Amino acid sequence: MYQSPDSYTREGGRGYNSTVFVAIALLVGLGLTASGPSAFGQPSASGPAKVQGAAEGPRSPAFEYLGTLRAETGTRTVIENGPQGTRTIVQVVGGRFEGPRLKASVLTPAGDWITNRADGSYRLDVRLTLKTDDGAVILVTYNGIGQTTNAGASLRIAPLFETGDSRYVWLTRLQAIGVGERVGTTVKYDIYALK
């Protein structure tokens, strides 16, 4: 049965009191201080402590260039002050995807359902269909973030691809990212697959 240090003296037990326990705590604290940061596995001033089997830090992702997507935008429909904010529906009227393994045209209908956010940025929500030069049909959907710039907009996206065509099924197994811009009515993205 555990007894607190004060209960020993109150009950006339072994004669221990809180002074002894405070002294022990101080000695333990001084011992840890004297042994320095290495007692806690921290790097010392002489260099970092090596822990066997420890990771060397986060691994940077690798990318594979998939191609460049260019799209032309058309009419805009604005729905102001809705419960989610102001929405802008932008028609995509055509475009082209050019890459080492994929060459395709943008089919209509296609569009971007933009949500204007309170901080001045906007959320992209795009759906478009590509028809490859060899006849495959590929659905492309992506969300992203846009920021207005002096030239138009800076855009960052995360596309996903869907197709049943066995020649392009490899696209359905990857997560892509895109870095792009809008100047006037033209949108251009460089698209990469995360490896």
trRosetta pair geometry for C-beta under 8 A, 3 or more apart (Angstrom, degrees):
i j d omega theta_ij theta_ji phi_ij phi_ji
3 7 4.4 -120 -178 81 100 131
3 8 6.1 118 120 -59 126 75
3 11 7.8 -77 -161 25 144 138
3 13 7.2 129 115 -52 159 169
4 7 4.8 100 56 -3 76 104
4 8 7.9 -131 95 -11 48 79
5 8 6.0 -46 -165 16 40 113
5 9 7.8 20 151 -4 65 99
5 16 5.8 -99 -150 127 82 112
5 17 6.6 83 160 -177 102 22
5 18 5.2 119 113 -87 131 60
5 20 7.4 -165 -152 63 128 95
5 21 4.7 -80 -89 -24 160 145
6 9 6.3 -62 -160 40 44 100
6 10 6.0 39 149 -20 75 112
6 17 7.5 44 -106 -148 50 62
6 18 6.0 8 -72 -53 81 106
7 10 5.5 -56 -138 41 37 112
7 11 5.8 15 169 -3 71 114
7 13 7.2 45 122 -6 69 138
8 11 6.7 -75 -147 47 18 93
8 13 3.9 -94 -154 62 67 127
8 14 5.4 -45 -163 41 122 82
8 15 7.1 -57 147 32 112 16
8 16 4.4 23 96 56 159 92
8 17 7.2 -134 80 -76 108 44
9 12 7.5 36 -171 -75 33 28
9 13 7.1 -74 -55 39 24 86
9 15 7.1 56 -98 -144 77 27
9 16 6.9 -117 -48 82 86 49
9 17 4.8 40 -53 -95 141 87
13 16 7.2 -29 93 29 108 86
16 20 5.4 -92 -154 47 82 144
16 21 7.4 70 170 -39 112 95
17 20 6.0 111 59 4 58 96
17 21 7.9 -125 110 5 38 92
18 21 5.5 -59 -152 42 45 110
18 22 6.1 48 151 -24 74 104
19 22 5.7 -54 -148 36 31 112
19 23 6.4 33 153 -20 64 105
20 23 5.7 -55 -151 35 31 112
20 24 6.5 31 152 -19 65 104
21 24 5.6 -48 -146 35 36 112
21 25 6.4 38 153 -20 64 105
22 25 5.6 -54 -149 36 32 113
22 26 6.4 33 152 -20 65 104
23 26 5.7 -53 -149 35 32 111
23 27 6.5 32 154 -18 65 105
24 27 5.8 -55 -149 37 32 111
24 28 6.4 31 154 -17 65 106
25 28 5.8 -54 -147 37 30 110
25 29 6.3 31 153 -19 64 109
26 29 5.6 -57 -147 39 31 113
26 30 6.2 31 155 -19 67 105
27 30 5.7 -52 -144 37 31 109
27 31 6.3 34 155 -21 63 105
28 31 5.7 -54 -150 34 31 114
28 32 6.6 27 154 -16 64 105
29 32 5.9 -56 -150 37 31 108
29 33 6.3 30 153 -18 65 107
30 33 5.6 -56 -146 38 33 112
30 34 6.1 34 156 -21 67 107
31 34 5.8 -53 -145 36 29 110
31 35 6.5 22 157 -15 63 107
32 35 5.9 -58 -146 38 31 106
32 39 5.4 -165 -150 109 74 165
33 36 7.6 39 172 -71 35 36
35 38 6.6 -105 152 68 85 88
35 39 4.2 84 104 -58 121 119
36 39 6.5 144 72 -7 45 93
36 44 6.1 42 139 -113 136 109
37 40 6.0 -66 -168 44 56 99
37 42 3.7 -76 169 77 109 118
37 43 7.0 -7 115 73 134 31
37 44 5.7 169 62 -91 107 65
38 41 7.3 48 -163 -82 43 17
38 42 6.7 -112 -78 59 30 66
38 44 5.3 -18 -53 -55 101 113
38 49 6.2 142 -124 -78 84 136
41 49 6.0 -151 -169 91 53 151
41 51 6.7 34 -162 -79 115 121
42 49 6.8 105 104 9 18 129
43 47 6.7 -97 -165 130 104 33
43 48 3.9 -48 -111 -119 129 56
43 49 5.2 -151 -95 1 55 76
44 47 6.8 13 67 48 80 46
44 49 6.9 81 -4 -51 80 94
50 54 7.5 -165 -173 35 56 121
51 54 3.9 69 80 -29 103 132
61 194 5.4 -38 -178 -149 137 96
61 195 6.8 149 180 48 80 73
62 194 7.7 110 74 -167 52 52
62 195 3.9 -33 83 48 100 130
63 177 7.6 -73 -120 46 119 111
63 192 4.1 -4 -170 176 118 133
63 193 6.8 142 -160 69 61 46
63 194 6.5 -39 -102 -103 68 42
63 195 6.4 -143 -78 -9 16 97
64 192 6.4 146 68 -163 39 75
64 193 4.5 -14 57 54 99 102
64 195 5.9 101 -22 -64 97 103
65 99 7.1 -169 138 -144 80 105
65 100 7.2 83 98 1 95 115
65 190 7.2 -45 -139 179 96 99
65 191 7.7 102 -163 83 56 55
65 192 5.7 -43 -100 -104 44 80
66 99 5.0 -24 150 -138 51 161
66 100 7.9 -122 -156 35 29 84
66 101 7.2 -67 -148 49 66 101
66 102 6.5 3 176 31 89 126
66 176 6.2 -36 0 -123 152 127
66 191 4.5 -54 64 106 113 99
66 192 6.2 175 2 -109 90 21
66 193 5.5 99 -53 -29 112 91
67 97 5.4 76 114 175 139 83
67 98 5.4 -177 -166 92 112 36
67 99 2.1 -90 -69 -59 110 107
67 100 7.0 -153 -74 9 88 56
67 101 7.8 -125 -44 47 113 65
67 102 5.6 -109 -17 69 148 98
67 103 7.8 -176 -127 -83 152 51
67 191 5.7 -2 63 52 62 108
68 97 7.3 175 86 -149 41 51
68 98 5.5 -10 55 59 88 87
68 99 7.0 158 11 -70 53 79
68 188 6.6 -5 -177 -169 104 92
68 189 6.9 167 -155 85 57 49
68 190 5.6 -30 -101 -100 79 60
68 191 7.1 173 -96 10 24 85
69 95 6.7 41 179 150 77 132
69 96 7.6 -177 -146 93 47 42
69 97 4.9 -13 -100 -101 77 83
69 106 7.9 87 -162 -63 96 118
69 178 7.1 -30 31 -133 121 143
69 180 7.7 -51 67 -88 93 145
69 187 7.9 -13 116 113 92 93
69 188 7.2 163 87 -152 54 43
69 189 4.6 0 55 55 100 100
69 191 5.8 58 -10 -29 106 123
70 95 5.2 -167 100 -157 58 95
70 96 5.4 5 55 53 97 80
70 97 8.0 -176 23 -78 61 39
70 98 8.0 8 5 7 102 101
70 186 6.6 -16 -167 -168 95 99
70 187 7.1 156 -156 84 45 55
70 188 5.0 -7 -104 -104 77 81
71 92 5.2 -31 179 -150 127 113
71 94 7.2 170 -151 96 62 36
71 95 3.4 -43 -104 -74 57 152
71 106 5.7 61 -111 -33 93 169
71 110 7.8 -110 -148 113 131 140
71 128 7.3 -100 -110 -98 142 167
71 186 7.4 152 79 -156 44 53
71 187 4.7 -12 60 60 94 104
71 188 7.9 -176 22 -74 64 40
72 92 7.2 118 76 -163 48 63
72 93 5.2 -54 98 63 99 95
72 94 5.1 7 41 62 111 80
72 95 5.8 -177 6 -69 68 81
72 185 5.9 35 -161 130 73 102
72 186 6.0 -28 -101 -100 65 66
72 187 7.8 -169 -78 20 18 78
73 76 7.8 33 156 -64 117 91
73 90 5.2 -22 -155 171 123 115
73 91 6.6 124 -167 79 66 56
73 92 6.0 -47 -105 -102 62 55
73 93 6.9 108 -161 7 14 91
73 112 7.6 -41 -116 18 118 123
73 182 7.7 8 -4 -142 137 122
73 185 4.8 -139 57 -167 84 80
73 186 7.6 -153 10 -73 85 19
73 187 6.4 72 -34 -17 108 108
74 90 7.6 143 56 179 56 68
74 91 3.9 -41 63 87 105 113
74 92 7.2 169 8 -107 90 6
74 93 4.1 92 -43 -42 117 120
74 185 7.5 61 -75 -164 29 128
75 90 7.8 -179 94 -147 42 48
75 91 4.9 38 49 15 75 127
76 88 5.7 -13 -168 -172 107 102
76 89 7.0 150 -158 76 53 50
76 90 5.3 -13 -104 -101 82 73
76 91 7.5 -129 -69 10 40 79
77 88 7.2 154 77 -158 45 51
77 89 4.5 -10 57 55 99 103
78 86 6.7 -5 -170 -180 95 105
78 87 7.3 158 -156 87 47 54
78 88 5.2 -15 -102 -104 73 78
78 89 8.0 -159 -72 21 29 69
79 82 5.6 26 130 -38 107 123
79 86 6.9 170 87 -159 55 57
79 87 4.4 2 55 58 104 101
79 88 7.8 -163 24 -74 68 34
79 89 7.5 46 -7 -12 103 101
80 86 5.0 -11 -128 -119 53 102
81 85 7.8 -53 -119 -164 26 29
81 86 6.2 6 -41 -77 39 82
82 85 6.5 -6 63 64 80 25
82 86 6.9 131 18 -99 83 29
82 87 5.9 0 20 -7 137 106
84 87 7.0 48 79 -59 109 105
84 115 5.9 -67 137 -134 112 125
85 115 5.4 87 69 -175 123 90
85 116 5.5 -151 149 72 119 68
85 117 6.3 -34 -136 -99 170 37
85 118 7.1 -123 -110 -46 125 73
86 115 7.7 135 78 -159 47 50
86 116 4.3 -9 70 44 98 123
87 113 6.6 -17 -166 -175 111 81
87 114 6.7 145 -162 80 56 58
87 115 5.9 -28 -103 -100 73 60
87 116 7.4 -149 -80 7 22 83
88 114 4.3 -14 62 63 92 115
88 116 6.6 69 -9 -37 105 103
88 122 7.7 -16 32 -157 117 149
89 111 6.1 8 -177 174 85 133
89 112 7.4 164 -155 83 43 52
89 113 5.6 -8 -108 -109 78 66
89 114 7.4 -164 -77 23 28 76
90 111 6.1 159 82 -160 51 79
90 112 4.4 -6 56 57 105 101
90 114 6.3 44 -7 -12 109 115
91 109 7.7 -74 -144 -154 90 85
91 110 7.6 97 -171 79 55 60
91 111 5.4 -42 -111 -102 39 97
92 95 6.7 -42 178 -10 108 122
92 106 6.4 -83 145 158 120 140
92 108 7.2 -168 94 -102 72 81
92 110 3.8 -53 68 101 117 105
92 111 5.6 -160 5 -84 87 34
92 112 6.6 92 -44 -19 104 88
92 126 7.5 64 -37 -151 141 105
92 128 5.7 -43 78 -96 156 122
93 108 6.3 -1 -143 -82 41 129
93 110 8.0 -142 -48 55 17 99
94 105 7.4 -30 -162 -178 84 96
94 106 5.5 141 -168 75 35 103
94 108 6.9 -47 -68 -43 65 104
95 105 7.3 149 85 -166 47 56
95 106 3.6 35 54 8 89 138
95 128 7.8 -4 46 -177 128 154
95 187 7.8 -34 -105 63 142 90
96 104 7.3 166 -156 90 54 46
96 105 5.7 -30 -103 -111 69 59
96 106 6.7 -99 -52 -5 28 88
97 102 6.0 -28 126 125 119 105
97 103 6.9 -179 95 -143 74 29
97 104 4.6 7 52 56 109 89
97 105 7.7 -144 20 -69 76 14
97 106 7.3 109 -23 -54 89 82
97 130 5.6 -19 12 -124 136 136
97 191 7.8 -14 -144 18 106 143
98 103 5.8 23 -120 -119 57 81
99 102 4.7 20 57 55 113 82
99 103 6.9 -157 42 -68 58 58
99 191 7.3 -67 -74 64 138 108
102 130 7.8 29 173 144 116 155
102 132 6.6 -91 -155 -114 74 110
102 168 7.2 79 -104 -123 107 116
102 171 7.4 72 -79 -78 143 130
103 132 6.5 89 76 -156 56 77
103 133 4.7 0 97 -10 106 123
104 130 3.8 52 135 177 145 111
104 131 5.9 161 -161 76 96 31
104 132 4.3 -55 -90 -94 100 50
104 133 6.6 -125 -86 -24 47 66
104 136 7.9 -70 -100 73 122 87
104 138 6.8 -56 -123 34 170 119
105 130 6.9 146 71 -154 33 66
105 131 5.5 -19 59 58 87 88
105 133 7.9 99 -15 -72 87 65
106 110 6.0 -59 174 1 107 165
106 128 5.5 -26 -148 174 104 130
106 129 7.3 116 -160 74 56 50
106 130 6.3 -42 -95 -98 50 65
107 110 6.8 128 86 -39 54 114
107 128 7.5 150 54 180 64 78
107 129 4.4 -35 53 85 112 103
107 130 7.1 170 1 -109 90 13
107 131 5.4 75 -48 -17 117 107
107 137 7.8 -16 0 -135 148 97
110 126 7.7 23 175 -174 93 88
110 127 6.5 -150 -146 102 67 61
110 128 3.6 38 -143 -115 128 85
110 129 6.5 -140 -79 18 106 69
111 126 7.2 -155 108 -138 37 63
111 127 6.6 8 56 55 67 82
111 128 7.7 157 14 -74 31 80
112 124 5.8 -44 -158 -153 113 87
112 125 6.7 128 -165 66 60 51
112 126 4.6 -21 -102 -94 81 85
113 125 4.3 -39 66 77 91 112
113 126 7.7 -175 20 -76 66 37
114 122 5.1 15 -175 164 107 129
114 123 6.9 151 -158 75 56 52
114 124 6.1 -22 -104 -105 78 52
114 125 7.1 -175 -78 25 31 82
114 146 7.4 -34 -134 28 118 137
115 122 6.3 169 81 -162 46 77
115 123 4.4 -2 54 51 101 105
115 125 7.2 52 -10 -8 95 117
116 122 4.9 -36 -105 -104 50 105
117 120 7.1 -35 82 39 81 21
117 121 5.1 -7 51 72 123 73
117 122 5.9 -177 4 -97 85 40
117 123 6.3 87 -45 -20 113 91
120 147 7.6 48 118 -139 93 74
120 148 6.9 -89 165 22 98 110
121 145 5.7 -4 171 -171 130 98
121 146 6.4 155 -169 78 76 50
121 147 5.3 -38 -113 -90 89 72
122 145 7.4 147 78 -157 42 53
122 146 4.8 -18 62 60 91 103
123 143 6.8 -16 -179 -166 93 95
123 144 7.5 155 -161 80 53 38
123 145 6.4 -31 -106 -101 54 61
123 146 7.8 -159 -72 18 9 84
124 142 6.9 4 114 111 114 88
124 143 6.1 150 84 -161 73 41
124 144 4.1 -4 48 57 122 86
124 145 7.0 -125 7 -53 93 14
124 146 5.8 93 -46 -25 106 106
124 155 6.9 49 -37 -148 150 108
124 157 6.3 -54 77 -100 142 100
125 143 5.7 1 -98 -106 63 78
126 140 7.6 -14 117 116 104 91
126 141 6.8 168 90 -152 62 46
126 142 5.1 -2 55 57 104 81
126 143 7.8 -179 20 -79 74 31
126 144 7.7 -1 3 15 112 107
126 157 7.5 -19 25 -136 129 137
127 139 7.3 -19 -162 -169 87 96
127 140 7.5 156 -153 86 40 56
127 141 5.2 -6 -102 -105 73 83
128 139 7.9 155 87 -156 37 53
128 140 5.2 -16 67 63 82 101
129 137 6.2 -9 -175 -169 111 94
129 138 7.0 150 -161 77 60 45
129 139 5.7 -33 -103 -101 76 58
129 140 7.2 170 -96 18 23 79
130 137 7.3 158 83 -156 53 45
130 138 4.4 -13 60 61 102 100
130 140 6.0 56 -15 -18 106 117
131 135 7.2 -22 -177 -142 90 27
131 136 7.3 168 -155 83 49 42
131 137 5.6 -18 -102 -101 73 70
131 138 7.9 179 -81 21 27 74
132 135 6.4 -31 74 41 86 25
132 136 4.3 20 24 49 124 89
132 137 7.8 -129 6 -65 81 26
132 138 6.8 65 -38 -7 98 113
132 165 8.0 -135 18 85 134 165
132 168 7.0 -173 -41 -57 150 143
134 167 7.2 -67 94 112 134 166
136 163 6.1 37 170 -163 114 144
136 165 3.9 -110 -133 36 114 176
136 167 6.0 -133 -61 64 143 114
136 168 5.2 136 148 0 163 133
137 163 6.7 166 90 -125 52 100
137 165 7.2 136 40 -28 55 125
138 161 5.6 -17 -177 -162 115 102
138 162 7.0 148 -164 72 63 45
138 163 4.4 -44 -106 -64 74 122
138 165 7.5 -77 -69 29 83 120
138 168 6.0 -81 -82 128 123 154
138 171 6.6 4 -142 87 135 159
139 161 7.2 143 79 -161 56 48
139 162 4.3 -13 60 60 106 102
139 163 7.0 173 19 -66 70 64
140 159 5.5 -16 -168 -159 99 119
140 160 7.4 157 -152 78 52 45
140 161 5.8 -18 -100 -102 72 69
140 162 7.9 -168 -71 23 31 73
141 159 7.1 146 79 -149 36 65
141 160 5.5 -16 63 58 86 94
141 162 7.5 24 2 -2 103 111
142 157 4.5 45 154 178 137 115
142 158 5.8 166 -151 73 94 45
142 159 3.9 -50 -75 -90 124 62
142 160 6.8 160 -81 13 68 65
142 176 8.0 -65 -97 79 124 103
142 178 7.1 10 -163 19 164 127
143 157 7.0 165 91 -148 30 74
143 158 6.0 -11 63 50 75 98
144 155 6.0 52 133 -178 140 86
144 156 5.3 -176 -164 94 105 50
144 157 3.3 -59 -69 -97 141 64
144 158 6.3 163 -80 7 80 68
144 178 7.3 -55 -93 64 146 101
145 155 7.5 169 87 -149 45 50
145 156 5.3 -1 54 57 86 99
146 153 4.8 1 -172 179 111 129
146 154 6.9 152 -156 77 58 48
146 155 5.0 -14 -103 -101 84 78
146 156 7.9 -175 -77 24 43 64
146 182 7.5 8 -142 5 128 122
147 153 6.5 151 75 -159 39 74
147 154 4.8 -11 59 56 96 100
148 152 7.7 -111 -148 146 61 29
148 153 5.6 -46 -106 -100 42 79
149 152 6.1 8 60 59 93 42
149 153 6.0 157 15 -107 88 18
149 154 5.3 85 -37 -26 125 91
149 181 7.5 -40 32 -142 141 107
151 181 7.0 8 97 177 122 131
151 183 5.4 -36 156 -108 101 97
152 181 6.2 102 74 168 116 90
152 182 4.3 -135 146 99 127 71
152 183 4.4 -148 -14 -97 146 41
152 184 6.6 -74 -92 -10 132 34
153 181 6.3 163 84 -159 56 60
153 182 4.2 19 44 40 103 106
154 180 8.0 152 -165 93 44 45
154 181 5.8 -27 -107 -104 46 83
155 178 7.4 -14 119 113 99 101
155 179 7.6 144 88 -166 66 34
155 180 4.3 -24 71 76 110 89
155 181 6.1 -179 16 -85 93 25
155 182 6.4 78 -30 -21 126 89
155 187 7.1 18 7 -154 162 105
155 189 6.8 -77 95 -89 121 99
156 177 7.5 -16 -172 -174 82 96
156 178 7.1 160 -158 85 39 63
156 179 6.2 -5 -108 -108 71 61
156 180 7.7 173 -76 30 31 71
157 177 7.0 153 86 -164 54 50
157 178 4.1 -6 59 55 101 109
157 180 6.9 2 4 18 111 116
157 189 6.4 -33 31 -126 128 147
158 175 6.9 -16 -170 -177 96 95
158 176 7.0 150 -164 85 46 59
158 177 5.7 -20 -104 -106 65 65
158 178 7.5 -150 -65 17 23 81
159 176 4.4 -19 65 74 92 119
159 177 7.7 176 22 -93 75 14
159 178 6.0 53 -11 -20 108 120
159 191 6.4 -20 29 -137 138 121
160 175 7.1 -29 -92 -120 81 60
160 176 7.3 -179 -77 28 33 92
161 168 7.6 -100 151 154 135 110
161 171 3.8 -51 94 148 150 112
161 172 5.7 -110 95 -79 85 51
161 174 7.5 21 29 58 112 87
161 176 7.3 61 -21 -5 101 128
162 172 6.0 68 -115 -109 42 103
163 168 4.9 12 75 90 152 115
163 169 6.7 -127 83 -85 94 50
163 171 6.5 49 20 63 116 122
163 172 6.3 -137 39 -52 70 111
164 169 7.9 11 -159 -88 22 93
165 168 5.0 37 85 32 106 98
165 169 7.0 -153 89 -47 49 73
166 169 5.5 -20 -140 -18 39 120
168 171 5.1 -7 169 7 88 119
168 172 7.8 95 127 -19 74 89
169 172 5.5 -46 -165 24 55 115
169 173 7.2 47 145 -17 72 104
170 173 6.0 -63 -159 34 40 110
170 174 7.2 25 153 -16 68 113
171 174 6.4 -74 -155 33 36 105
174 193 4.5 -22 173 -146 145 115
174 194 7.0 165 -174 49 90 69
175 193 7.3 118 73 -155 42 66
175 194 5.0 -11 79 32 94 119
176 191 5.4 7 178 -176 131 98
176 192 6.4 153 -157 80 77 39
176 193 5.3 -49 -97 -94 77 56
176 194 7.2 -168 -103 -4 24 77
177 191 7.5 166 85 -151 36 56
177 192 5.5 -17 61 63 83 92
177 194 6.5 71 -10 -49 104 96
178 189 3.9 10 -180 -178 125 128
178 190 6.6 160 -151 76 70 41
178 191 4.6 -24 -95 -98 97 70
178 192 7.3 164 -86 18 45 69
179 189 6.7 140 67 -153 30 74
179 190 5.5 -15 59 55 85 94
179 192 7.9 17 2 2 95 111
180 187 6.4 50 151 177 136 82
180 188 5.4 -173 -151 96 103 49
180 189 3.4 -59 -63 -94 134 67
180 190 6.7 169 -76 13 76 59
181 187 7.5 -168 98 -146 36 56
181 188 6.2 -4 56 57 74 87
182 186 7.0 164 -152 87 60 45
182 187 4.8 -25 -98 -98 86 77
182 188 7.9 158 -90 18 39 64
183 186 5.8 -15 66 65 76 96
183 188 7.8 -9 16 10 97 108
